[in-house]
Amino acid sequence: MSPALIAALAGLGFGLSLIVAIGAQNAFVLRQGLRKEHVFTVVAICAVSDAALILLGILGLGALIAGLPVLLLLIQLAGGIFLVAYGVLAARRAIKPSKLTADPSGPPLKWGVAVATALALTYLNPHVYLDTVLLLGSVAGTYGADRWWFGLGAAIGSMLWFSSLGFGARLLRPVFAKAIAWRILDAFIALVMFAIGLSLLWSFAQQAFAL
């Protein structure tokens, strides 16, 4: 398997791990999908916004990391610890799962209101900058020249998730209304976070001992 493909698959799994969570943005996309209102617009805003933020993270942090090898080591250490801790939290959620619900009732939303709501839920959420710009951009930087493949994988993961949630809402609603579905997803998230986090710590240890 080529390094580019490995990076893309890692980005896909990592991106899905960050985005697949119970939150206001996902609930809104699910709600619009259930109502069949402005679904394409809402899905496009969420997916394109994620791709743009991922690109911003890779461009800014990637350039900074490339010029400072010591910073790369620190990011590998901090990122590895953070991701392992994130994995522990996901594992705890898998033990005590919640569920995603969305009430499809209420008056129809105008197109402009749906757009404004999707934008607000995306860009006014501070976690989106931590996840996509800082965290994902930092992890992508550890893949060197293949960081763009990592980012592409993460962007594809975002597109797949929002498309499935919006256009497959009627099929997914009974699934995500069950705690067992989130238990399985959080278990997957924990495994991905542990895998990437431990790989970063292993890479840090190898390079640190080589100095």
N, C-alpha and C positions, 0 to 999 in steps of 0.2 A: 504494500500500500504506500502510495507516494506521500511525502511530507505535507504537500498541499491538501490532499484529501483528508489526511489525519487532522490537520488544522481546521478544515471546514467542518468535519464531523464533530470535533471538540467544540467549535463555535456554535453549531446547531444545538448540541446537548446543553451547553452552558447558557445559551440564549433562552431556550425553553425553560430551563431551571429557574431563571430569574423572572420570567414573565408569567409562568403558570402559577398564579397565586390568587387567593381570594382577595378581591379589592374592588374599589368603586369603578375603575376603568373597565375591568372585565365584566362586572355586573351590568354596566351601561351597554356594552357591546352585545351581551346576551339578551338584554331587554329589547334593544332595537331589532335584533334578529328574530325574537319571538313575535314582535309586532310587524315585522317586515317593513320597517320604516327607515329609509335612507341608509340601508345596510352597507351598500358599496361605499358610500361616502365616509361613514364612520369607520369601517374597516380600513379603508385607504389612509385616512388621517392617522390612525393609530400605528399602522404598519410603516408608512413612510416616515412618520416622526421618529419611530424607533431606529429606522435605517439611518436617518440624518444624524441622530444623536450618537449612534455607534460610529459613524464616519468621523464625527467631530472628536470623539474620544480617541480613535486610532490616529487621526492626523495630529492632534495636539500632544497627547501623551506618547505616541509612538516616536515622534521626532525628538521629544525631550529624553526619552529612555535611550534612544539610539546614540545620543551624544554623551550619556553618562552611565557607563557600565556599572558603577557602584550603586546607582539608583535602581538599576535592574535587579541587583542582588537584594536590595532592601524591599523592593516591590514583590519579589518572589517570596521572601520571608513573610512580609505582612499579608500578602495575598493568600499564601498557603494557610496561615493561621486563621485568617478571616473566613476562608472558604470551608475549612474544617469546622469552625464554629457555626457557620451557616448550615452546614450539613447536619450538625447536632440538633439545631433548631428544627430543621425539616424532619429529622427523625422523631423528635418529640411531637411535632404536629401529626406525624403518621400514627403515633400511639394514641393521641387524643385529637382525632380529626374534626374539622368543621365541614360546612357545605356552602356552596354558592347558590344564592337564590336571587331572582329578579322578578319583580312584579310587573306584568305587562299591561296592567290596567291604567286608566287615565286618558286624558285627551291626546289627540295626535300632536306630535312635535313638528313645528315648522322646520324646514331645511336649515335655516340660519341658526335656529336654536340648537338643533342637533350638532351642527358644526361647532358652535361655540362651546357646547358642553363637552364634546370630544376633545377639543383643544385644551379646555381648562383642566379636564381630568388627566390629560397627558402632561402639560407643561407646568401646571401649578402643583404637581406632586413632587416634592423634593427627592423622593426615593428614585425617581426615574433618572435623575442626574447621577446619583450615587451608583446605580446599577449599570446604566449604559455608558455614560461618559467616563466616569472614574474607574469603576471596577472592571467592566468589560474592556475598556480601552487599555487598562493596565495589564490585564491578563493577555490580551491580544498582542501587546508589545513584547511579551516573553517569547512569542513565536517568530520573532525576527522578520525576515522577508515574507514569511507565510502569514503574517498578521492580517493581510487583506483577505485571505481565504478564511481565516477565523471569523473576521467581521462579516463576510458574505454568508457564512453558515449561520451566524447569529441573526442576521437580517432575514434570512429564509425562515428560520424558526419562528420569528415574530410574525411574519406574513402568514405562515401556516396556522399558527395559533389563532390569530384574530379572524382569519378567514373561516376556520372551522367553527369558532365560537359564534360568529355572526351568521354565516350562511347555513350552518348546521344546528342552529339554536334549538329548533323543535326536537331534534334527535338527541341533542346533548343535555337539554334541560333535566329530563328524568335521571340522567347519569350523574350530573354534578349536584343534583339535589340529594344525593346519597353520600353519606360520610365515607363509605368504603372506597368510592372513586377518588376522593382526595387523599385517603390513606395510601392508595397505590401510587398516586402522583407524587405525594410528598416522599414516599419511600424511594421513588425514582430520582427525585431531586436530591435527596440525601446521598445516594450512590454517586451521582454525577459530581456533586460538590466535594465529596470525599476523594474521588478519583483525581479530579483536577487539583484540589488543594494539596494532596499528598505528593502529586507529581511535581508541583511547584516547590514544595519543601525538599524533595529529593534532589531537584535541580540546584536549589540553593546550597544544599549540603555538599554536593559534588564540586561546585565552583568555589565555595568558601574554603574547602580543604585543599583545593588546588592552588590557592593564592600563597 
